[in-house]
Amino acid sequence: MYIIAEIGQAHEGSLGIAHSYIDALAGTSIDAIKWQMHIADAESSVEEPFRVKFSYEDDRRIDYWRRMEFTLEQWRGIKEHCEEKGMEFICSPFSNAAVDALEQLGVSKYKIGSGEVNNFLLLEKICKTGKTVLLSSGMSSYDELQEAVEFVQSHGNELVLFQCTTAYPTEAKDWGLNVIAELKNKFDLPIGFSDHSGGITACTAAAALGASYFEFHVVFDKRMFGPDAKASLTIDETKDLCTALHQVETALSHPIEKSDNSRFTELKGIFEKSLAVNRDMKAGEVISMEDLEGKKPKGFGLDASKFRSIIGEKLNKDLKAWSFLKEEDISNG
């Protein structure tokens, strides 16, 4: 199981906020922090529209990307800080220029965003590094995904596929949990789940269904400025999700054998029941279901499961109300 918390643009272009996220996430038991490297002039243009017009300070989308940029040395400091805190630095590049920068930083994995699956120019650049590719499927049909998978595999890179729905936040009806099994069957690859639901349920369910990589956005507060805040988890929610995911992992690695209940022998003796009579009865009376009760513990009378075998039988002795009913109390015993 591999858990990735994505900062994305939640740092708002502030180096201090970026480092604050690293410190805050260090106690959550995630495996990696994922960033996005935007080199505005290489990836965008003045024609690019806002996905959501959220910004009060950026007139154009390219202006926003410029505000999100860090220098190579600043990125190096971010990567070193992540590693000092025991978390891997992962980054999504959105241009070939970003790949060049990330190679200088020495990353070991590349996350491909849903909008880049058909960008074979970028995929070629990344695949030539020989690094692991984490590929999101958010906006791709199976035909498009097949083409991208074959492209990456032709280069020999290790590949992980992520079920992802490109909606912020993603409603439960759009999580696409069924796709996890479909991806497993179609591609026989490790499967991840990239979540934008803003809660911990989707990833937890994905874990139970066989996903082994998990990615979600993180923000200090969902009321913060930015395009992804509502679709993100808080730091406390991240802790809760990590706990839930590791519990699911533990459960799946310890299958229960229902045909063997020997470990419950002592408890069964306490909780299971013996037959008893619920009224004073005389020798010679015929036992009916209305005369019977099941009482704890097991082993002091006939098992309650055997009640049918003594219906219609006669008592051979007097019994007080609530006495256990034993086999020797019955006339044919």
C-alpha positions in Angstrom: 0.0 0.0 0.0 1.3 3.4 -1.0 -0.4 6.6 0.1 0.2 9.9 -1.6 -1.0 13.3 -0.4 -1.1 15.9 -3.1 -0.4 19.5 -2.4 -1.0 20.6 -6.0 -1.4 24.4 -5.9 -2.6 24.6 -2.3 0.7 26.4 -1.5 -0.6 29.3 -3.5 2.9 30.1 -4.8 4.2 30.6 -1.2 7.4 28.8 -0.4 6.6 29.1 3.3 3.2 27.5 3.0 4.7 24.7 0.9 7.2 23.9 3.6 4.4 24.2 6.2 2.5 21.4 4.5 5.5 19.1 4.7 5.8 19.6 8.5 2.0 19.2 8.9 1.9 16.0 6.9 4.9 14.4 8.5 2.8 13.0 11.3 0.1 11.4 9.2 1.8 8.2 8.0 1.6 9.0 4.3 4.3 7.6 2.1 4.8 10.6 -0.3 3.8 14.2 -1.0 2.9 14.9 -4.6 3.5 18.3 -6.1 2.8 19.8 -9.5 5.6 21.5 -11.5 4.3 24.3 -13.7 6.6 26.2 -16.0 4.0 28.6 -17.4 5.6 29.5 -20.7 6.4 25.9 -21.5 2.9 24.5 -20.8 0.4 27.3 -21.3 -0.5 30.3 -23.4 -2.7 33.4 -23.1 -5.5 31.4 -24.8 -5.8 28.9 -21.9 -9.2 29.4 -20.1 -9.8 29.0 -16.4 -11.4 25.7 -15.5 -13.1 27.5 -12.7 -12.8 31.3 -12.4 -11.6 31.3 -8.8 -8.8 33.8 -8.7 -9.0 37.4 -7.7 -5.4 38.2 -8.5 -4.7 36.4 -11.8 -6.3 37.9 -14.9 -5.4 34.9 -17.1 -4.7 31.2 -16.4 -1.1 31.6 -17.5 -0.7 34.3 -14.9 -1.8 31.8 -12.3 0.7 29.2 -13.5 3.5 31.8 -13.2 2.5 32.6 -9.7 2.7 28.8 -8.9 6.3 28.5 -10.1 9.3 27.9 -7.8 13.0 28.1 -8.8 15.0 24.8 -9.2 16.8 25.5 -6.0 13.5 26.1 -4.2 12.2 22.8 -5.5 15.4 21.2 -4.3 14.8 22.5 -0.8 11.2 21.2 -0.9 12.4 17.7 -2.0 15.1 17.6 0.7 12.6 18.7 3.4 10.2 15.9 2.3 12.9 13.3 2.5 14.1 14.6 5.9 10.6 14.0 7.2 10.5 10.5 5.8 8.2 11.1 2.8 9.0 10.7 -0.8 8.9 13.7 -3.1 6.7 13.0 -6.2 5.8 15.5 -8.8 3.5 15.8 -11.9 5.2 17.6 -14.8 3.1 19.5 -17.3 5.8 20.1 -19.8 9.0 18.6 -21.1 10.9 21.5 -19.5 9.4 20.3 -16.2 10.7 16.8 -16.8 14.2 18.2 -17.4 14.0 20.1 -14.0 12.7 17.0 -12.2 15.5 14.9 -13.6 18.0 17.4 -12.1 16.2 16.9 -8.8 16.5 13.1 -9.0 12.9 12.0 -8.7 12.1 8.2 -8.8 8.5 8.4 -9.9 6.4 10.5 -12.3 2.7 11.0 -11.8 0.8 11.7 -15.1 -2.3 13.8 -14.7 -5.5 12.9 -16.5 -5.1 15.7 -19.0 -1.7 14.4 -20.1 -2.6 10.8 -21.0 -2.7 11.6 -24.7 0.4 13.8 -24.6 2.7 11.3 -26.1 5.4 13.9 -26.4 5.5 14.2 -22.6 5.2 10.5 -22.1 8.1 9.8 -24.4 10.2 12.2 -22.4 9.3 10.6 -19.2 9.6 7.0 -20.4 13.1 7.7 -21.5 14.1 8.4 -18.0 13.3 4.8 -17.1 11.4 5.9 -14.0 8.1 4.5 -12.6 5.0 6.0 -14.2 1.8 6.6 -12.2 -0.9 7.1 -14.8 -4.3 8.6 -14.1 -7.2 7.6 -16.2 -9.7 10.4 -15.4 -10.6 11.7 -18.8 -9.6 8.6 -20.9 -11.7 6.0 -22.7 -10.5 2.4 -22.5 -9.2 2.8 -26.1 -7.1 5.8 -25.2 -5.9 4.2 -22.0 -4.9 1.0 -23.9 -2.8 3.1 -26.3 -1.1 5.0 -23.4 -0.4 1.7 -21.5 1.1 0.1 -24.6 3.2 3.2 -25.2 4.6 3.1 -21.7 5.1 -0.6 -21.6 7.0 -0.5 -24.9 9.6 1.5 -23.1 9.8 -1.0 -20.2 8.9 1.4 -17.4 7.2 0.2 -14.3 3.5 1.3 -14.5 0.7 1.9 -12.1 -2.8 2.7 -13.3 -5.1 5.0 -11.3 -8.9 5.1 -11.4 -9.7 8.8 -11.3 -12.8 10.9 -11.9 -12.0 14.4 -13.1 -14.6 16.3 -11.0 -13.9 18.6 -8.1 -15.4 17.5 -5.7 -16.5 14.1 -7.0 -19.9 12.9 -5.9 -20.3 9.3 -4.8 -22.2 8.3 -7.9 -19.2 9.3 -9.9 -16.4 7.6 -7.9 -16.2 4.7 -10.4 -15.3 2.1 -7.9 -16.3 -0.6 -10.4 -13.4 0.5 -12.7 -10.9 -0.8 -10.2 -11.7 -4.4 -11.0 -12.1 -3.6 -14.7 -8.6 -2.1 -14.8 -7.2 -5.1 -13.0 -8.8 -7.5 -15.4 -8.0 -5.5 -18.6 -4.4 -4.6 -17.8 -3.1 -6.9 -15.1 -1.2 -4.0 -13.4 -1.1 -2.5 -9.9 -4.1 -0.3 -9.6 -4.4 3.0 -7.7 -7.2 5.3 -6.8 -6.9 9.1 -7.3 -9.6 10.8 -5.3 -11.3 14.2 -5.5 -14.3 13.5 -3.2 -13.1 15.5 -0.3 -13.8 12.7 2.2 -12.2 9.5 3.4 -14.9 7.0 2.3 -13.9 6.7 -1.4 -10.3 5.7 -0.8 -11.3 3.3 2.0 -13.8 1.6 -0.3 -11.2 1.5 -3.1 -8.8 -0.3 -0.7 -11.3 -3.0 0.1 -11.9 -3.4 -3.7 -8.2 -4.0 -4.4 -6.5 -0.7 -5.0 -3.0 -0.5 -3.6 -2.0 3.1 -4.4 -4.0 6.1 -3.1 -3.8 9.8 -4.0 -5.8 12.7 -2.7 -5.5 16.4 -2.4 -4.7 18.0 1.0 -5.4 21.5 2.3 -5.2 23.2 5.7 -8.8 24.2 5.6 -11.5 23.5 2.9 -12.6 27.1 3.1 -9.2 28.2 1.7 -8.8 30.0 -1.6 -8.0 27.8 -4.6 -9.6 25.5 -7.2 -9.1 22.2 -5.3 -9.9 23.2 -1.7 -13.4 21.7 -1.5 -12.2 18.4 -3.1 -9.3 18.0 -0.6 -8.8 16.5 2.8 -7.6 18.4 5.9 -4.6 17.2 7.8 -6.7 15.6 10.5 -8.8 13.8 7.8 -5.6 12.6 6.2 -4.6 11.0 9.5 -8.0 9.3 9.7 -7.8 8.1 6.1 -4.3 6.6 6.7 -5.6 4.8 9.7 -8.5 3.4 7.8 -6.4 2.3 4.8 -3.9 0.5 7.0 -6.8 -1.3 8.9 -8.2 -2.4 5.5 -4.8 -3.6 4.5 -4.4 -5.6 7.7 -7.9 -7.1 7.3 -7.2 -8.1 3.7 -3.9 -9.7 4.6 -5.5 -11.9 7.3 -8.4 -13.8 5.6 -10.8 -15.6 8.0 -11.4 -19.3 7.5 -15.0 -19.7 8.3 -14.9 -23.5 8.1 -12.7 -23.5 11.2 -14.2 -22.0 14.3 -12.0 -23.8 16.9 -10.8 -20.5 18.3 -14.3 -19.8 19.5 -14.7 -23.0 21.5 -14.5 -21.2 24.9 -16.8 -18.4 23.8 -19.3 -20.8 22.3 -19.5 -22.5 25.7 -20.3 -19.1 27.3 -22.7 -17.6 24.7 -24.5 -20.6 23.3 -27.4 -22.1 25.1 -28.9 -25.3 26.7 -32.5 -26.4 26.7 -34.5 -25.7 29.9 -38.2 -26.0 30.8 -40.0 -22.7 31.5 -42.5 -24.1 34.0 -42.9 -26.8 36.7 -43.5 -30.1 34.9 -44.4 -33.5 36.2 -43.1 -36.9 35.1 -45.2 -38.2 32.2 -46.0 -34.8 30.7 -45.4 -34.5 27.0 -42.9 -31.8 26.0 -44.1 -29.1 23.6 -42.2 -26.2 22.1 -44.1 -23.8 24.5 -42.5 -25.6 27.5 -38.9 -24.8 26.4 -36.4 -22.0 26.8 -32.8 -21.7 25.7 -30.5 -20.7 28.7 -26.8 -20.0 29.1 -24.4 -21.7 29.3 -24.0 -24.5 26.8 -23.4 -28.0 28.1 -25.7 -28.0 31.1 -28.6 -29.6 29.1 -29.4 -30.6 25.6 -28.1 -28.1 23.0 -30.8 -25.6 22.1 -30.2 -26.6 18.5 -31.6 -30.1 19.3 -35.1 -28.9 20.4 -37.0 -30.7 17.6 -35.7 -34.1 18.7 -37.5 -33.9 22.1 -40.8 -32.3 21.0 -43.5 -34.9 21.8 -41.4 -36.9 24.2 -42.4 -37.6 27.8 -40.5 -36.5 30.9 -39.5 -39.4 33.2 -39.1 -37.1 36.3 -40.4 -34.0 37.8 -38.6 -30.7 36.8 -38.8 -27.3 38.4 -39.3 -24.2 36.2 -36.1 -23.1 34.5 -34.3 -26.4 35.2 -32.0 -27.6 32.4 -33.4 -30.4 30.3 -31.0 -33.3 30.0 -31.2 -36.4 27.8 -31.7 -38.7 30.8 -34.9 -36.6 31.8 -36.7 -37.9 28.7 -38.6 -41.2 28.8 -36.7 -42.7 25.8 -33.4 -41.5 27.3 
